[in-house]
Amino acid sequence: MQSIKIEKLEDMNYRSTEAYNTLRTNIQFCGKDIKTICITSCTPNEGKSLVSFRLANSLAESGRKVLFLDADLRKSVLAGRLKIDKGVLGLSQYLSGINTLEEVLYQSNLDNLDIIFAGPTPPNPLDLITKPSFQELICKQREQYDYIIIDTPPLGIVIDSATIAEACDGTILVIQSNSISYKLAQKVLKQLKKGTCHVLGVILNKVGLKQRNYYGKQYNKYYGKYYGT
């Protein structure tokens, strides 16, 4: 296994930190059999990749052994977001038979977190994802890690995520606040549910401060009497 240095992510505020802690806890409450998790969105630029990586990092910080798998073979932004200053091998090269797993699997400087990057964009992303070697990869690594977090392309654009979800224990949909129509979100959820995919839930991302206050008031309105708030 190779090693990679990841620059420290930008510090989150208290609300964001607590949100990821809650997300991590909710996933753990899904049960010990939920280990491989596909994360997608409806459209590009909803923050799916950053949410996926922060979730993986949060799980790793809690002492779980985590593999972050970048399966967005069409337009990955992970290496750029993490400010990787050297060329890295990735999933597309492994599935194409160019490189071995040991050559594309990176141990990061973040405790308990390993990474497989997407690699160069191939001419046939869906063909690679549907190869038996992809499912075999997930099955084998499932035995090595407590969690595998898989970042996938937006399902409202291409079908890759639905295919990947079939090989996972559960799927999470990231939706940007005030950006996606109800109709599109329902269409994407319907696509996920066509197969055997287990939808774990939805993450509402990029919520503004006013919206947070609104949701907080609604929470207190409906649940405050139970929790004494």
N, C-alpha and C positions, 0 to 999 in steps of 0.2 A: 504493500500500500504506500502511495506517495503522500506527501504532506503539503499543506497549503496554509498560508497566513491570511487571515481575514481581518481587515481593518475594523476597529470597534464601531459598531453601529451607533447612530445618533441616539443619545439618551432620550427616553420617552418621559412624558410627564406622568404624574401620579395616576390620572384617569386612564391613560393608555396602558400603563403597567398593570393596573388592576384588571383592565379588560382582558389582557392576555392571560393573567393568572386565572381569571374566571373561565376563559375559554379552555385552558389546559385542564382545569378541574372538571369541567363538563365532559371533556373527551375521556378523561380517566373514569368518570362515572358511567360511560357507555359500556364498560366491561373490558375484561382482560383479553377478549377475543378481537377487539377492535384495535388492530396494530398497523394496518396499511391504510392510509387515508389519502384520497385523491382530493385536490383542491382546485376548483375552477371558478370561472366568472361568466357573465353574459357577454361582455364586450372587453376590448383592451382598455388599459389605463384605469382599471377600477382598484388597483392596489393589491391584486391577487398574489403576486410573487413576493412582495415584502411581507404581507400577512402570513404567507406560507412559511417563509424563512424565520420570521419572529416567533411563530408558533413552534417550529422545530427547535429553535434556540431556547424557548421557554421550557419545553419538555426536557431538553438536555440539562438545563440549569437545575431542574428538580431531581437530577440524578438518574434519569432514564437514558439508555443508550439509543441514540437517534441517527437514522440515515435520512438525509435530505436528498431527494432525487428530482432533478430538474428534467422533466419530460416534455417541456415546451420546445419541441424540436423545430418549430417554425419561426419563432421570434423570441428567443430567450433574452432576458435582460439581467439575469442573476450575476454573471461575472462582472458586468459593468457596475451594478449596484453595490457589489461587495468590494469594488476597486481592486480586483485581482490584477497584478502588474505583470503577469506572465501568461503565455499561452497554456491552456489546459486541455487535456483530452476529455472526451465525454461519452454520453450515452449513444449518440449516433454512430460513433466509431466502434463502440462495443457491439451494438446490434448489427452493424455491417460486417463484423468479423475482422475488422482492421486491428483492433486492440483487445487485450484481455481485460478481465474485470480488475485485476490487480493494477493495471495501468491506468484505469479511469476512476478508480476509487481513491478519494483523498481524505486523509485524516486532517481535520482542521485544528487550529490552535485554540478553538473553543472546546471546553471540556465536554466529552461524551457526544460530540457532533461530527459525523463524517458526511461527505458530500460526493455525489456524482453529478457533474455538470452536464449540460445538454450536448455540448460539442458543436462542431460546424453544422450549419443548416443543410440537411440532405435534400436531394431532389424528390424523395419519396417518403416523407415523414410517416404517413399513415401505414404504409407498407411495413416499415420498420417496427412500429408499435404493435402491429398485429402478428408479428413473428412469434412463434412459440418461445423463443429465447427471452422475450420480454417478460412473459408470465413466469418462466423458469427463474429469471433473475429475482423477481419479487418474492416468489415462493421460497427460494433459498435464503435470501437476505432476511426474510421474515423470521427465520430461526435464529438469526444472529443479532437482531436488534429488537428493542422494546417497541419502537415505533418507526415506521417509514412514512415520511411526509412527502407527497408527490405533487409538485407544481405542474399544472397542465395548461394547454391553450384554452382561450375562452370558448365555451361551448356554443355560444350564440353565433360564432364565426365558422368554426370547423368541428368535425365530429370526433376528433381525437380523444377528448376527455371522456366521452361516453364509453369508448372502447377501453380506455385505461381503467375507468371506474369498475368495469366488469371483473377486473383482476384484483380489486381492493375490497377491504372490509367495510368501507364507508366513504361517503363523499360529502364535502362541505362546499357550499356555494357562497362566494364573496360578491356582495352587491354594493355598489357605491350609492350612498344616500343622495336622493334627489337627482338621480342620473338615469336610472333604468325604469322603463315603464312596467307596470304590473303585467301587461300582456306578454312582454318579452320574458320576464322572470318566470311566468307560468309556463311558457313555451320551453324554456331551458329545463325547468324541473320535470316537465312531462317527458322530455327527451331522456333525462337521467333515469326516470322510473320505468322506461320501456323495457329495460332488461332486469337483471337481478340486483342492480345497484341499491344499496341501503343509504338513503340520504340522511345524514346525521343532523343537518341543520343549515342555517344561513347566517353569515356574518355581515352585519351592516357596517360598512366601512366609510371613512371620511365624513363622519358626522360632525357638524359644526357645533359650537358652544351653545347657541340658542336651542338647537335641536336636542342636545344632551339635556338641557334644563327641562325641555318639554317632556322628553321620555322619562326623566327622573320624576317629574310631577305626576305623570300617568302611573308610574310604578308605585309611588306613594299612595296615590288615590285608590288603587286596587289592592295593594298588598300591605299598606302601612298598618292597618288595623291588626294584621297578623304578627307583625314584627315590632310593633310599638313605636313606629316612626310618626 
